[in-house]
Amino acid sequence: TQYRYTQKMPAKYSRKPENPNKSAWAKATNIRVHFKNTKETAMAIKGMTLPNAQQYLRDVVDKKRLVPFRVFTGGAGHKAQGKNIKNFGSTGRWPKKSALKILDLLENVESNAEAKELDVERLVVTHIQVNQAPKMRRRTYRAHGRIGPYLCSPSHIEIIVTEKESSVRGKSR
């Protein structure tokens, strides 16, 4: 029997690409990274090209560039690198673990795109979504023999990249 590569997208994504033939996607579930940090990191790379997003996340890991914290700003301090980005109050952090997990997922998307013979240099992150996964429970021991919850907030991450057409300008008259 002959097997054929189908362009059908799995059913468990929140959004379908406009052109599945020019798109690639990847998904990770129940990743043990903080939801809030991962959400802010994802919003920072949305709309970037794939090589730019990968370089940005490598710079975040090396603390050369900042991830602006726009929604979950409680406790996030003001940083000098925050002046370089359009962010009210220059609040931000360097969420290393979140950046590494999203970087791994971007490498996965890149290999999926290469398998579909897409041009990696022209891929743009058109959709990235981070959802909360079910909390994992542990216990911590408190005073007077009590036991308290010790929860972690894992994440689901999905990414869709789309190949953009190169804009060629004609002669203007």
N, C-alpha and C positions, 0 to 999 in steps of 0.2 A: 504494500500500500504506500501511497505517496502522502506525505504530510505537508500541509500548507501553513505558512505563518499567517495568522489572522490578525487583523487590525482591531479586533473587538477589545474594548476596555473592560476590565473587571468591574463587577457591579457595585463594589463597596467604596467607591470614591464619591465625594460630595459634589463634584463638578466634572463635567465631561469637556474635553478640549473642543474648540471650534473646528479644528481640522486634525483628526486623529492621525492622518498620514504624516503630518509635519510636527508631531508632538511625541514626547516621551514622558513617562511618569514613574514614580516610585513611592513606596509607602512603608512606614515602620510603625508597629503598634507596641504598646506597653513598654516604652523606652524609659529607663530609670534616670530621667533628667527632670529638673524642676520645670513645671508647666509655665510659670510666669517668665522665667529667664528664656525659655525656648520660644515662647510667643513673641517676646520683644526681639529676639535674634532673627526670627523668621520675618517679622515685619520690616526689619532693616534691610534684608536682601531682596525683598519683593520688587520686581521690575528690573533688576540688574541682569546683565548677561551672565552666562554660566561661568566663564573665566574670571570675570570681575567679582562675582559672588564668592568663588572659591578663594581668590586672593584676599578679599575682605575678611573672610572667616579665619584665614591663616594669620592675618594681621591682628585680629582680635585675640587669638590664642597667644601671640607674641606680645600683646599689650601695646601694639603700635597704633591701633584704631579702636574707637569706643563704640559700643552698642548703645544707642540712645534709648533710655527708658521713658516712654511716653505715657503708658497706661498704668503700669504697676510701679509707681514711683515711691512708694512708702519705704523709707530707709535707704533709698539709692542716693548717694551723695553727689555733690557737684564736682565735676572733674574739669581740668583745664582742656582736655581733648574735646570736651563737649562744646567748646566755643567754635570748633570747626564745622559743626553740623547744625542744621536748622532744627533746633530743639529748645523749647522753652525751659529756661532754668539750667541748661547744660547738665542735666542729670544723666547718668549712665553707669555702666559697669562693663566688665570683661568676662562674660559667662563662658569659661573655658570648656566645660563639659558639654554644654548645649551647642557651642560652636563646633566642637569635634563631631558630635552626633549628626548635626545637619551637614557638615562637610562630608561625612561618610555617605549620607543619603544623596548628596549632590554627585559624588563619584559614581554611585549606583545609577543615577539618572543619566550620567554621561555615558556609561557603558551601554545602557539601554538605547540611547540615541545612536551610538556608533553601530549597534546591531541593526538598527533601522536605516543605517546609512544617511544620517542627518549631519549637517555641518555643525560641529560643536561650537565653533567661534560665533555663530549667529543665533545660538539658543538663548532665550530670555525666560527668566522665571516668571511665568504668567500667573501661577496659582501656587500658593503655599499656605497650608492650614495646619494649625496645632490645636488639638482637642485634649481635654483632660481624660486620662484613663482612670479606671477604678483605683482608689487609694489602697496602698498596701499597708497592712496593720502590723505593728510590733507593740511592745509594751515597755514602759519605763517605770521604775520603782520610785515611789514618792515617800514623803515623811509619814509616820504613824501607820505604816503597813499598807498604804493604799497603792494602787496601780493606776497609772494614767496611760492614755493612748500616745503612740509614737508613730505617726503616719508619714508616708512619703507621697508625693504628688507626681506620678509618672505621666507620660504624654503619648499621644498618637500624632504622627507627623505624616503629611502627604504633600508631594511636590509634583507639579506639572510644568514642564518646560516646552516652549513652542519655538520653532525656527521662524525667524522673521525674514521677510524678503529684503534684499538689499535695495535701498532707495537710490535709483539712478536718476540724476537730474538731466533734463534735456536742455537745449539752448533756449535761453530767454530772449525774447525779441523786444 
